[in-house]
Amino acid sequence: MFLSTCIFAFAENYATLFVARSLQGLGSAFADTSGIAMIADKYTEEAERSRALGIALAFISFGSLVAPPFGGVLYEFAGKRVPFIVLACVCLADGILFLTVIKPFSNRTRENMPVGTPIYRLMIDPYIAVVAGALTVCNIPLAFLEPTIANWMESTMNASKWEMGLTWLPAFFPHVLGVYITVKLAAEYPNLQWFYGAVGMVIIGASSCTVPACKNFGQLIAPLCGICFGIALVDTALLPTLAFLVDVRHVSVYGSVYAIADISYSVAYAMGPIVAGQIVHTLGFVQLNLGMGLVNVLYAPALLLLRNVCQMKPSHSERNVLLEEGPQGLYDTIKMEERKARKKGYSSTGNCMVSDENGIDTFTGHSKSYSEEESSGPEYS
């Protein structure tokens, strides 16, 4: 990211801009995927994980929504290169802090880490596919409106330059509010994560359909805030669900599944400038927004497939590694000790099934342990 930003600052032709853009996309993929995966690996409890991912998403949205006015103001008063130089310094400082605070794994630790599920197997998992589709669909309005809304504002409401530059800034605050509300609701009712995502998609759809009816800048703020509020609900509810699905259906290594999430975002934003511009040119801005709204509303019922996710039990392979078998290496030992500290005790049977201090099975709520035959049975309790 530091290198690509420096190239942007001194780019003078299309070829240089293309190289800088490619490097920026590569760096963003590394940063987003690894950062979210580390958060999911660090916070194993669902409430803590939702809160941590919500904070991360809030800062990601801060960059996306505050960047246009930030860059516009610095470009206007300080020149073209200053915004990129400032961002390059921020990237460099963040990289130094990252190396200082986050200690890399030693070779011994890496040797004892489990092998993650291949990304192609995660992609064909129906539950992960539904979540990935929701992440793509919910970000389509934002990705399609960013390159088209400025021209529409100029042609329909004679918006000034500062109004077009500040279009998305007010939407940052309802986005943070959506993250906060979803985290709170997920802590109280964790079995309704799919419902929060579905509500968010309905809000996005309704807000998208409202955009063409706006006649001035003040009216336009409301539907854009609704779009960002709905995106916050979907992202904050479904990103922790991806980690939970990997925990219960695959191996608890999160890099691949959050790479899928990053691909979902990238698909929406890659199609934005090309597809949105073509739709506006051939059909019109109104039809673009109605189509985006309809797609979000129609996709919302698909999240009903996730309603039983919270009842899933860990897969047999995961239980073998972390619960039934003894620790085989440093990584397994660490995971075993962490589970002991969190759960405060194990059942007295030889299978070492996780239970609370009253000896109650934490997955089903019954005082029993799973035998070898039971652990290889259905995935639902």
C-alpha positions in Angstrom: 0.0 0.0 0.0 2.9 2.4 0.8 4.5 1.7 -2.6 1.3 2.1 -4.6 0.4 5.3 -2.9 3.8 6.8 -3.6 3.4 5.8 -7.3 0.0 7.5 -7.4 1.5 10.7 -6.0 4.1 11.0 -8.9 2.1 9.2 -11.7 2.0 11.2 -14.9 0.6 8.7 -17.5 -1.9 5.9 -17.8 0.6 3.1 -17.6 1.9 4.4 -14.3 -1.6 4.8 -12.9 -2.4 1.2 -14.0 0.6 -0.2 -12.1 -0.3 1.9 -9.0 -3.9 0.7 -9.1 -2.8 -2.9 -9.5 -0.4 -2.7 -6.6 -3.1 -1.0 -4.5 -5.6 -3.8 -5.2 -3.0 -6.4 -4.3 -2.0 -4.6 -1.1 -5.6 -4.1 -0.1 -6.4 -7.8 -0.6 -3.4 -8.8 1.6 -4.3 -6.2 4.3 -8.1 -6.8 4.5 -7.9 -10.6 4.3 -5.1 -11.1 6.8 -6.4 -8.5 9.2 -9.9 -9.8 9.4 -8.6 -13.4 9.6 -6.3 -12.5 12.5 -9.3 -10.8 14.3 -11.4 -14.0 13.9 -8.5 -16.1 15.1 -7.8 -13.9 18.1 -11.4 -13.6 19.3 -13.0 -17.1 19.5 -16.1 -16.2 21.4 -19.0 -15.1 19.2 -19.8 -11.9 21.2 -16.2 -10.7 21.3 -15.6 -11.7 17.6 -18.7 -9.7 16.5 -17.6 -6.7 18.5 -14.0 -6.8 17.1 -15.1 -7.3 13.5 -17.6 -4.5 13.9 -14.9 -2.1 14.9 -12.7 -3.2 12.0 -15.6 -2.7 9.6 -16.3 0.7 11.0 -12.8 1.8 10.2 -12.9 0.2 6.8 -16.0 2.3 6.0 -14.4 5.3 7.5 -11.7 5.1 4.8 -14.2 4.5 2.0 -16.7 7.3 3.0 -14.3 9.9 4.3 -11.7 9.5 1.4 -13.6 11.7 -1.2 -13.9 14.8 0.9 -10.5 14.3 2.5 -8.8 13.9 -0.9 -10.9 16.7 -2.5 -10.0 19.3 0.2 -6.3 18.5 0.2 -6.2 18.4 -3.6 -7.9 21.8 -3.8 -5.7 23.6 -1.2 -2.4 21.7 -1.2 -2.1 20.1 -4.7 -2.3 16.7 -6.3 0.5 14.9 -4.5 -0.2 15.9 -0.9 -3.2 13.5 -0.3 -1.1 10.6 -1.5 1.9 11.5 0.4 -0.1 11.8 3.6 -1.7 8.4 3.0 1.7 6.8 2.2 3.0 8.1 5.6 0.0 6.6 7.3 0.5 3.2 5.6 4.2 3.2 6.5 3.5 4.1 10.2 0.7 1.4 10.4 3.1 -1.2 8.9 5.7 -0.4 11.5 3.2 -0.6 14.3 1.9 -3.8 12.9 5.4 -5.4 13.1 5.9 -4.0 16.6 2.6 -5.1 18.2 1.7 -8.3 16.3 4.5 -10.7 16.9 5.1 -13.1 14.0 4.8 -16.9 14.6 8.0 -18.8 15.2 8.9 -21.6 12.9 8.0 -24.2 15.5 4.6 -22.7 16.0 3.9 -22.7 12.2 4.9 -26.4 12.0 2.2 -27.3 14.5 -0.6 -25.2 13.0 -3.4 -27.2 11.3 -3.8 -27.0 7.5 -6.7 -24.9 6.5 -9.5 -26.1 4.2 -8.8 -25.3 0.5 -10.6 -22.3 -0.8 -12.4 -24.2 -3.5 -14.0 -26.4 -0.9 -15.1 -23.4 1.0 -16.6 -21.8 -2.1 -18.8 -24.8 -2.8 -20.1 -24.9 0.8 -23.7 -23.8 0.4 -23.8 -21.8 3.6 -20.6 -19.9 2.8 -21.9 -19.4 -0.7 -25.1 -17.8 0.6 -23.1 -15.4 2.8 -20.7 -14.5 0.0 -23.6 -13.7 -2.3 -25.2 -11.5 0.3 -21.9 -9.6 0.8 -21.7 -9.0 -2.9 -25.3 -8.0 -3.4 -25.5 -5.6 -0.4 -22.4 -3.7 -1.6 -23.7 -3.3 -5.2 -25.6 -0.1 -4.5 -22.6 1.6 -3.0 -20.3 0.3 -5.7 -22.6 1.3 -8.5 -23.6 4.7 -7.1 -20.1 6.0 -6.3 -19.1 6.4 -10.0 -22.5 7.6 -11.2 -24.2 9.7 -8.6 -22.0 12.8 -9.1 -23.1 13.2 -12.8 -26.7 12.6 -11.9 -26.6 15.2 -9.1 -25.0 17.7 -11.5 -27.6 17.1 -14.2 -30.8 16.9 -12.1 -30.2 19.1 -9.1 -27.4 21.4 -10.3 -25.3 20.3 -7.3 -22.1 22.2 -6.6 -18.7 20.7 -6.4 -18.6 20.7 -2.6 -22.0 18.9 -2.5 -20.8 16.2 -4.8 -17.6 15.8 -2.8 -19.5 15.5 0.6 -22.2 13.2 -0.7 -21.1 10.1 1.2 -19.6 11.8 4.3 -22.9 12.0 6.4 -23.5 8.3 5.7 -20.5 7.3 7.8 -22.4 8.1 11.0 -25.4 5.8 10.4 -22.9 3.1 9.3 -21.2 3.3 12.7 -24.7 3.2 14.3 -25.6 0.1 12.4 -22.4 -1.6 13.5 -23.2 -0.7 17.1 -26.8 -1.9 17.0 -25.9 -5.2 15.3 -23.1 -5.9 17.8 -25.5 -5.3 20.7 -28.3 -7.4 19.2 -25.9 -10.2 18.3 -24.8 -10.3 22.0 -28.4 -10.6 23.2 -29.8 -12.8 20.4 -26.9 -14.6 18.6 -29.2 -17.0 16.8 -30.8 -14.2 14.7 -27.7 -13.1 12.8 -29.3 -14.2 9.5 -32.3 -12.0 10.4 -30.2 -8.9 11.0 -28.6 -9.4 7.6 -32.0 -9.9 5.9 -33.4 -6.7 7.5 -30.3 -4.9 6.3 -30.8 -6.0 2.7 -34.4 -4.9 2.8 -33.3 -1.5 4.1 -30.7 -1.2 1.3 -33.3 -2.1 -1.3 -35.8 0.4 -0.1 -33.2 3.1 0.2 -31.9 2.4 -3.3 -35.4 2.8 -4.8 -35.7 6.1 -3.0 -32.6 7.8 -4.4 -34.0 8.8 -7.8 -36.9 10.6 -6.1 -34.6 13.1 -4.3 -34.7 16.6 -5.6 -31.9 18.3 -3.7 -28.8 17.5 -1.6 -30.6 17.5 1.7 -33.2 14.9 0.5 -30.4 12.7 -1.0 -28.6 12.3 2.4 -31.5 10.2 3.9 -31.4 7.3 1.3 -27.6 7.2 1.2 -27.6 7.0 5.0 -30.1 4.1 4.7 -27.9 2.3 2.3 -24.8 2.5 4.5 -26.9 1.6 7.6 -28.1 -1.5 5.8 -24.6 -2.5 4.7 -23.4 -2.2 8.3 -26.2 -4.6 9.4 -25.3 -7.1 6.7 -21.5 -7.0 7.1 -21.5 -7.0 10.9 -23.9 -9.9 11.1 -22.5 -12.1 8.4 -18.7 -11.7 8.7 -18.7 -13.4 12.1 -21.0 -16.1 10.7 -18.3 -17.0 8.2 -15.9 -17.6 11.0 -18.5 -19.7 12.8 -19.2 -21.8 9.7 -15.5 -22.5 9.3 -15.3 -23.5 13.0 -18.2 -26.0 12.8 -17.9 -27.3 9.3 -14.2 -27.1 8.4 -10.8 -26.3 10.1 -10.5 -23.2 12.2 -8.1 -21.4 9.8 -9.8 -18.2 8.6 -7.6 -16.8 5.8 -9.4 -18.6 3.0 -12.9 -17.8 4.1 -12.2 -14.1 4.5 -10.4 -14.2 1.1 -13.8 -15.3 -0.2 -15.4 -12.3 1.6 -12.8 -9.9 0.1 -13.5 -11.4 -3.4 -17.2 -10.7 -2.8 -16.6 -7.1 -2.1 -14.1 -6.8 -5.0 -16.7 -8.3 -7.5 -19.2 -5.6 -6.6 -16.6 -2.8 -6.8 -15.0 -4.1 -10.0 -18.4 -4.2 -11.8 -19.4 -0.8 -10.5 -17.6 1.6 -13.0 -18.3 -0.7 -16.0 -21.7 -2.1 -15.5 -23.3 0.9 -13.7 -22.1 3.3 -16.4 -23.5 1.1 -19.1 -26.8 0.7 -17.4 -27.1 4.4 -16.8 -26.3 5.1 -20.5 -28.7 2.5 -21.9 -31.6 2.4 -19.4 -31.2 5.4 -17.1 -30.3 6.2 -13.5 -33.8 5.5 -12.2 -33.7 2.0 -13.6 -30.3 1.4 -12.2 -31.5 2.1 -8.7 -34.7 0.2 -9.0 -32.8 -2.8 -10.2 -30.3 -2.7 -7.3 -33.1 -2.3 -4.8 -35.1 -5.2 -6.3 -32.0 -7.5 -6.3 -31.4 -6.8 -2.6 -35.0 -7.4 -1.6 -35.2 -10.6 -3.6 -32.0 -11.9 -2.1 -33.0 -11.3 1.5 -35.1 -14.5 1.8 -32.0 -16.6 0.8 -30.6 -15.8 4.3 -33.3 -18.1 5.7 -30.9 -20.9 4.8 -28.7 -19.7 7.6 -31.4 -19.8 10.3 -30.1 -23.2 11.7 -26.4 -22.3 11.6 -26.3 -21.5 15.3 -27.5 -25.1 16.1 -24.6 -26.7 14.3 -22.0 -28.8 16.2 -18.3 -28.8 15.4 -17.3 -31.2 12.7 -15.6 -34.5 13.7 -12.2 -33.4 12.4 -12.3 -30.2 14.5 -13.4 -32.1 17.6 -10.6 -34.6 17.1 -8.0 -31.9 17.0 -9.2 -29.8 19.8 -11.3 -31.9 22.1 -11.1 -35.6 21.8 -7.4 -36.2 21.1 -4.6 -35.0 23.3 -2.6 -32.0 22.1 -0.2 -33.0 19.3 1.9 -29.9 19.2 2.3 -26.3 20.4 -0.7 -25.0 18.5 -3.0 -27.7 19.8 -1.7 -27.3 23.3 -2.4 -23.5 23.2 -5.9 -24.1 21.8 -6.6 -26.7 24.5 -5.5 -24.4 27.3 -7.6 -21.6 25.9 -10.7 -23.8 25.8 -10.1 -24.9 29.3 -9.8 -21.4 30.5 -13.0 -20.3 28.8 -15.2 -23.3 29.5 -13.9 -23.9 33.0 -14.0 -27.6 32.9 -14.5 -30.7 30.9 -16.9 -33.7 31.3 -15.6 -36.6 33.2 -15.8 -39.1 30.3 -12.9 -40.2 28.2 -14.1 -38.2 25.2 -13.3 -34.9 26.9 -16.4 -33.2 25.6 -16.6 -29.5 26.5 -19.0 -28.8 29.3 -19.7 -26.0 31.7 -19.1 -26.1 35.4 -22.3 -28.0 36.0 -21.3 -30.8 33.6 -23.9 -29.7 31.0 -23.0 -30.2 27.3 -22.4 -26.7 25.9 -23.8 -27.6 22.5 -27.0 -29.3 23.3 -27.7 -28.3 26.9 -28.0 -31.9 28.1 -25.9 -33.8 30.6 -24.3 -36.3 28.2 -21.1 -36.9 26.2 -20.6 -37.8 22.6 -19.3 -41.2 21.6 -17.2 -41.8 18.5 -20.3 -42.9 16.6 -22.3 -39.8 17.6 -19.5 -37.4 16.6 -19.6 -38.6 13.0 -23.4 -38.2 12.7 -25.5 -35.2 11.5 -24.2 -31.7 11.9 -27.4 -30.4 13.6 -28.2 -30.8 17.2 
